[in-house]
Amino acid sequence: MTEEYKPLTYKEFCDSIKTIQEEVGRLDEDGRQSGTRHYTYVETWCVDDTQDDFDIVGVEPVTNPGCGCWTGVRILLKKSTR
């Protein structure tokens, strides 16, 4: 079964980022996660393999595979149909 994606509204995008930040905890002044001192980042992940215009269809936290520490946010993209 293929998962259906739809473009996020600005409010949905902001709410997703806020929720992730609240769940992860606070960052130090230099942008590292407090406690583990890992640098944090924002990455994009394309749901479709194309070179066209894209919509943001999701936002999710990213963790280190070994320790599970939070390292940033992944923004999911899909080719725009508009």
N, CA, C and O atoms as a GROMACS GRO file, in nm:
protein
  328
    1MET      N    1   0.084  -0.118   0.000
    1MET     CA    2   0.000   0.000   0.000
    1MET      C    3   0.089   0.125   0.000
    1MET      O    4   0.184   0.133   0.078
    2THR      N    5   0.059   0.220  -0.085
    2THR     CA    6   0.135   0.344  -0.094
    2THR      C    7   0.079   0.448   0.002
    2THR      O    8  -0.042   0.469   0.010
    3GLU      N    9   0.167   0.511   0.076
    3GLU     CA   10   0.124   0.615   0.169
    3GLU      C   11   0.090   0.742   0.093
    3GLU      O   12   0.166   0.784   0.006
    4GLU      N   13  -0.023   0.804   0.126
    4GLU     CA   14  -0.065   0.927   0.061
    4GLU      C   15  -0.008   1.047   0.136
    4GLU      O   16  -0.011   1.051   0.259
    5TYR      N   17   0.044   1.144   0.062
    5TYR     CA   18   0.099   1.266   0.120
    5TYR      C   19   0.022   1.384   0.065
    5TYR      O   20  -0.017   1.384  -0.051
    6LYS      N   21   0.002   1.485   0.149
    6LYS     CA   22  -0.058   1.610   0.102
    6LYS      C   23   0.027   1.724   0.155
    6LYS      O   24   0.091   1.711   0.260
    7PRO      N   25   0.029   1.838   0.084
    7PRO     CA   26   0.110   1.951   0.130
    7PRO      C   27   0.067   1.997   0.270
    7PRO      O   28  -0.052   2.001   0.302
    8LEU      N   29   0.166   2.033   0.352
    8LEU     CA   30   0.137   2.088   0.484
    8LEU      C   31   0.100   2.235   0.470
    8LEU      O   32   0.153   2.306   0.385
    9THR      N   33   0.009   2.279   0.554
    9THR     CA   34  -0.016   2.422   0.564
    9THR      C   35   0.095   2.484   0.650
    9THR      O   36   0.170   2.413   0.717
   10TYR      N   37   0.105   2.615   0.646
   10TYR     CA   38   0.206   2.684   0.726
   10TYR      C   39   0.186   2.652   0.874
   10TYR      O   40   0.283   2.629   0.946
   11LYS      N   41   0.060   2.652   0.920
   11LYS     CA   42   0.032   2.621   1.061
   11LYS      C   43   0.074   2.479   1.096
   11LYS      O   44   0.135   2.457   1.201
   12GLU      N   45   0.044   2.382   1.009
   12GLU     CA   46   0.084   2.243   1.035
   12GLU      C   47   0.236   2.231   1.042
   12GLU      O   48   0.289   2.159   1.127
   13PHE      N   49   0.307   2.302   0.953
   13PHE     CA   50   0.453   2.301   0.954
   13PHE      C   51   0.506   2.356   1.086
   13PHE      O   52   0.589   2.293   1.151
   14CYS      N   53   0.456   2.473   1.126
   14CYS     CA   54   0.502   2.536   1.251
   14CYS      C   55   0.468   2.450   1.372
   14CYS      O   56   0.550   2.436   1.463
   15ASP      N   57   0.349   2.393   1.374
   15ASP     CA   58   0.309   2.307   1.486
   15ASP      C   59   0.399   2.184   1.495
   15ASP      O   60   0.434   2.140   1.605
   16SER      N   61   0.435   2.126   1.379
   16SER     CA   62   0.523   2.008   1.379
   16SER      C   63   0.660   2.042   1.438
   16SER      O   64   0.711   1.967   1.521
   17ILE      N   65   0.718   2.153   1.395
   17ILE     CA   66   0.848   2.194   1.447
   17ILE      C   67   0.840   2.220   1.597
   17ILE      O   68   0.927   2.178   1.673
   18LYS      N   69   0.735   2.289   1.641
   18LYS     CA   70   0.718   2.320   1.783
   18LYS      C   71   0.705   2.192   1.866
   18LYS      O   72   0.766   2.181   1.972
   19THR      N   73   0.628   2.097   1.818
   19THR     CA   74   0.609   1.970   1.889
   19THR      C   75   0.741   1.895   1.902
   19THR      O   76   0.774   1.845   2.010
   20ILE      N   77   0.817   1.888   1.794
   20ILE     CA   78   0.946   1.820   1.798
   20ILE      C   79   1.039   1.889   1.897
   20ILE      O   80   1.105   1.822   1.977
   21GLN      N   81   1.044   2.022   1.893
   21GLN     CA   82   1.132   2.094   1.986
   21GLN      C   83   1.092   2.069   2.130
   21GLN      O   84   1.179   2.052   2.216
   22GLU      N   85   0.964   2.067   2.159
   22GLU     CA   86   0.917   2.042   2.296
   22GLU      C   87   0.951   1.902   2.343
   22GLU      O   88   0.985   1.882   2.459
   23GLU      N   89   0.943   1.804   2.253
   23GLU     CA   90   0.972   1.666   2.290
   23GLU      C   91   1.121   1.641   2.307
   23GLU      O   92   1.161   1.558   2.389
   24VAL      N   93   1.202   1.711   2.231
   24VAL     CA   94   1.346   1.689   2.231
   24VAL      C   95   1.413   1.758   2.350
   24VAL      O   96   1.507   1.704   2.408
   25GLY      N   97   1.367   1.873   2.385
   25GLY     CA   98   1.431   1.947   2.492
   25GLY      C   99   1.503   2.069   2.440
   25GLY      O  100   1.490   2.106   2.323
   26ARG      N  101   1.578   2.130   2.526
   26ARG     CA  102   1.638   2.258   2.488
   26ARG      C  103   1.774   2.238   2.423
   26ARG      O  104   1.841   2.136   2.442
   27LEU      N  105   1.812   2.340   2.344
   27LEU     CA  106   1.943   2.341   2.280
   27LEU      C  107   2.033   2.440   2.352
   27LEU      O  108   1.985   2.538   2.409
   28ASP      N  109   2.164   2.415   2.349
   28ASP     CA  110   2.259   2.510   2.403
   28ASP      C  111   2.269   2.631   2.311
   28ASP      O  112   2.216   2.629   2.200
   29GLU      N  113   2.337   2.736   2.358
   29GLU     CA  114   2.347   2.860   2.281
   29GLU      C  115   2.415   2.841   2.145
   29GLU      O  116   2.394   2.923   2.056
   30ASP      N  117   2.496   2.739   2.128
   30ASP     CA  118   2.564   2.716   2.000
   30ASP      C  119   2.489   2.619   1.910
   30ASP      O  120   2.542   2.577   1.807
   31GLY      N  121   2.365   2.581   1.947
   31GLY     CA  122   2.283   2.496   1.862
   31GLY      C  123   2.300   2.347   1.884
   31GLY      O  124   2.242   2.267   1.811
   32ARG      N  125   2.377   2.309   1.984
   32ARG     CA  126   2.392   2.167   2.015
   32ARG      C  127   2.285   2.125   2.114
   32ARG      O  128   2.236   2.205   2.193
   33GLN      N  129   2.251   1.996   2.109
   33GLN     CA  130   2.155   1.944   2.204
   33GLN      C  131   2.220   1.942   2.342
   33GLN      O  132   2.330   1.888   2.359
   34SER      N  133   2.152   2.000   2.439
   34SER     CA  134   2.208   1.998   2.573
   34SER      C  135   2.214   1.854   2.623
   34SER      O  136   2.128   1.773   2.591
   35GLY      N  137   2.314   1.824   2.699
   35GLY     CA  138   2.330   1.688   2.751
   35GLY      C  139   2.430   1.609   2.669
   35GLY      O  140   2.535   1.571   2.720
   36THR      N  141   2.400   1.584   2.542
   36THR     CA  142   2.490   1.503   2.460
   36THR      C  143   2.588   1.588   2.380
   36THR      O  144   2.691   1.538   2.335
   37ARG      N  145   2.556   1.715   2.361
   37ARG     CA  146   2.639   1.810   2.286
   37ARG      C  147   2.648   1.777   2.137
   37ARG      O  148   2.741   1.823   2.070
   38HIS      N  149   2.554   1.697   2.084
   38HIS     CA  150   2.550   1.672   1.941
   38HIS      C  151   2.506   1.798   1.868
   38HIS      O  152   2.418   1.870   1.915
   39TYR      N  153   2.568   1.825   1.752
   39TYR     CA  154   2.518   1.934   1.668
   39TYR      C  155   2.383   1.893   1.611
   39TYR      O  156   2.360   1.775   1.583
   40THR      N  157   2.295   1.989   1.594
   40THR     CA  158   2.164   1.962   1.536
   40THR      C  159   2.158   2.026   1.397
   40THR      O  160   2.233   2.119   1.367
   41TYR      N  161   2.070   1.975   1.313
   41TYR     CA  162   2.062   2.023   1.175
   41TYR      C  163   1.922   2.002   1.120
   41TYR      O  164   1.840   1.933   1.179
   42VAL      N  165   1.898   2.063   1.005
   42VAL     CA  166   1.775   2.041   0.930
   42VAL      C  167   1.815   1.978   0.798
   42VAL      O  168   1.903   2.030   0.730
   43GLU      N  169   1.751   1.867   0.761
   43GLU     CA  170   1.778   1.803   0.633
   43GLU      C  171   1.648   1.791   0.556
   43GLU      O  172   1.540   1.801   0.613
   44THR      N  173   1.659   1.770   0.427
   44THR     CA  174   1.540   1.745   0.346
   44THR      C  175   1.546   1.604   0.292
   44THR      O  176   1.653   1.549   0.268
   45TRP      N  177   1.430   1.545   0.274
   45TRP     CA  178   1.419   1.409   0.225
   45TRP      C  179   1.310   1.410   0.118
   45TRP      O  180   1.195   1.441   0.147
   46CYS      N  181   1.346   1.374  -0.004
   46CYS     CA  182   1.251   1.378  -0.114
   46CYS      C  183   1.175   1.247  -0.124
   46CYS      O  184   1.235   1.140  -0.141
   47VAL      N  185   1.044   1.255  -0.113
   47VAL     CA  186   0.959   1.138  -0.123
   47VAL      C  187   0.958   1.087  -0.269
   47VAL      O  188   0.955   0.966  -0.292
   48ASP      N  189   0.961   1.180  -0.365
   48ASP     CA  190   0.968   1.146  -0.508
   48ASP      C  191   1.110   1.172  -0.557
   48ASP      O  192   1.177   1.261  -0.507
   49ASP      N  193   1.156   1.095  -0.654
   49ASP     CA  194   1.289   1.113  -0.710
   49ASP      C  195   1.281   1.194  -0.840
   49ASP      O  196   1.298   1.140  -0.949
   50THR      N  197   1.254   1.324  -0.826
   50THR     CA  198   1.241   1.410  -0.943
   50THR      C  199   1.316   1.540  -0.920
   50THR      O  200   1.369   1.563  -0.811
   51GLN      N  201   1.320   1.624  -1.021
   51GLN     CA  202   1.389   1.753  -1.012
   51GLN      C  203   1.292   1.868  -1.035
   51GLN      O  204   1.330   1.967  -1.098
   52ASP      N  205   1.171   1.860  -0.987
   52ASP     CA  206   1.068   1.959  -1.011
   52ASP      C  207   1.042   2.043  -0.887
   52ASP      O  208   1.120   2.041  -0.792
   53ASP      N  209   0.930   2.119  -0.889
   53ASP     CA  210   0.888   2.195  -0.771
   53ASP      C  211   0.835   2.098  -0.667
   53ASP      O  212   0.778   1.994  -0.700
   54PHE      N  213   0.854   2.133  -0.538
   54PHE     CA  214   0.815   2.042  -0.431
   54PHE      C  215   0.726   2.110  -0.329
   54PHE      O  216   0.730   2.232  -0.311
   55ASP      N  217   0.644   2.029  -0.262
   55ASP     CA  218   0.566   2.071  -0.146
   55ASP      C  219   0.626   2.005  -0.023
   55ASP      O  220   0.678   1.893  -0.032
   56ILE      N  221   0.621   2.072   0.091
   56ILE     CA  222   0.657   2.010   0.218
   56ILE      C  223   0.538   1.927   0.261
   56ILE      O  224   0.428   1.979   0.277
   57VAL      N  225   0.560   1.796   0.281
   57VAL     CA  226   0.450   1.707   0.316
   57VAL      C  227   0.464   1.648   0.456
   57VAL      O  228   0.377   1.574   0.502
   58GLY      N  229   0.575   1.678   0.524
   58GLY     CA  230   0.592   1.627   0.659
   58GLY      C  231   0.718   1.679   0.724
   58GLY      O  232   0.810   1.726   0.657
   59VAL      N  233   0.720   1.671   0.854
   59VAL     CA  234   0.835   1.708   0.935
   59VAL      C  235   0.850   1.601   1.042
   59VAL      O  236   0.752   1.564   1.107
   60GLU      N  237   0.973   1.550   1.061
   60GLU     CA  238   0.993   1.447   1.161
   60GLU      C  239   1.129   1.464   1.227
   60GLU      O  240   1.221   1.517   1.166
   61PRO      N  241   1.143   1.418   1.351
   61PRO     CA  242   1.272   1.426   1.418
   61PRO      C  243   1.369   1.323   1.359
   61PRO      O  244   1.327   1.220   1.306
   62VAL      N  245   1.499   1.352   1.370
   62VAL     CA  246   1.603   1.261   1.325
   62VAL      C  247   1.689   1.226   1.446
   62VAL      O  248   1.725   1.313   1.525
   63THR      N  249   1.722   1.098   1.459
   63THR     CA  250   1.804   1.053   1.571
   63THR      C  251   1.927   0.978   1.521
   63THR      O  252   1.929   0.928   1.409
   64ASN      N  253   2.029   0.972   1.606
   64ASN     CA  254   2.147   0.890   1.576
   64ASN      C  255   2.108   0.743   1.580
   64ASN      O  256   2.037   0.701   1.671
   65PRO      N  257   2.153   0.663   1.481
   65PRO     CA  258   2.116   0.523   1.480
   65PRO      C  259   2.170   0.445   1.601
   65PRO      O  260   2.103   0.352   1.648
   66GLY      N  261   2.286   0.479   1.651
   66GLY     CA  262   2.345   0.403   1.762
   66GLY      C  263   2.283   0.434   1.896
   66GLY      O  264   2.225   0.346   1.959
   67CYS      N  265   2.296   0.559   1.939
   67CYS     CA  266   2.252   0.595   2.074
   67CYS      C  267   2.107   0.643   2.080
   67CYS      O  268   2.047   0.646   2.188
   68GLY      N  269   2.051   0.680   1.965
   68GLY     CA  270   1.913   0.729   1.964
   68GLY      C  271   1.899   0.874   2.003
   68GLY      O  272   1.786   0.922   2.018
   69CYS      N  273   2.010   0.945   2.020
   69CYS     CA  274   2.004   1.087   2.056
   69CYS      C  275   1.948   1.167   1.939
   69CYS      O  276   1.976   1.137   1.823
   70TRP      N  277   1.871   1.269   1.971
   70TRP     CA  278   1.813   1.354   1.869
   70TRP      C  279   1.923   1.437   1.804
   70TRP      O  280   2.008   1.493   1.872
   71THR      N  281   1.921   1.444   1.670
   71THR     CA  282   2.023   1.521   1.599
   71THR      C  283   1.966   1.627   1.507
   71THR      O  284   2.042   1.706   1.451
   72GLY      N  285   1.835   1.634   1.490
   72GLY     CA  286   1.780   1.737   1.405
   72GLY      C  287   1.639   1.707   1.358
   72GLY      O  288   1.566   1.628   1.419
   73VAL      N  289   1.604   1.772   1.248
   73VAL     CA  290   1.471   1.763   1.191
   73VAL      C  291   1.484   1.729   1.043
   73VAL      O  292   1.569   1.784   0.973
   74ARG      N  293   1.400   1.639   0.996
   74ARG     CA  294   1.394   1.605   0.853
   74ARG      C  295   1.264   1.662   0.797
   74ARG      O  296   1.156   1.642   0.852
   75ILE      N  297   1.276   1.735   0.685
   75ILE     CA  298   1.161   1.789   0.615
   75ILE      C  299   1.136   1.699   0.494
   75ILE      O  300   1.224   1.682   0.410
   76LEU      N  301   1.016   1.642   0.486
   76LEU     CA  302   0.980   1.552   0.377
   76LEU      C  303   0.920   1.630   0.261
   76LEU      O  304   0.830   1.711   0.279
   77LEU      N  305   0.972   1.604   0.140
   77LEU     CA  306   0.927   1.675   0.021
   77LEU      C  307   0.861   1.580  -0.077
   77LEU      O  308   0.894   1.461  -0.082
   78LYS      N  309   0.767   1.633  -0.155
   78LYS     CA  310   0.705   1.556  -0.263
   78LYS      C  311   0.682   1.651  -0.380
   78LYS      O  312   0.654   1.770  -0.361
   79LYS      N  313   0.692   1.598  -0.500
   79LYS     CA  314   0.672   1.678  -0.619
   79LYS      C  315   0.536   1.747  -0.612
   79LYS      O  316   0.435   1.685  -0.581
   80SER      N  317   0.536   1.878  -0.642
   80SER     CA  318   0.414   1.956  -0.636
   80SER      C  319   0.321   1.921  -0.751
   80SER      O  320   0.366   1.900  -0.864
   81THR      N  321   0.194   1.915  -0.722
   81THR     CA  322   0.094   1.892  -0.827
   81THR      C  323   0.017   2.019  -0.858
   81THR      O  324  -0.079   2.017  -0.935
   82ARG      N  325   0.060   2.131  -0.799
   82ARG     CA  326  -0.009   2.259  -0.823
   82ARG      C  327   0.052   2.330  -0.940
   82ARG      O  328   0.008   2.439  -0.976
   0.00000   0.00000   0.00000
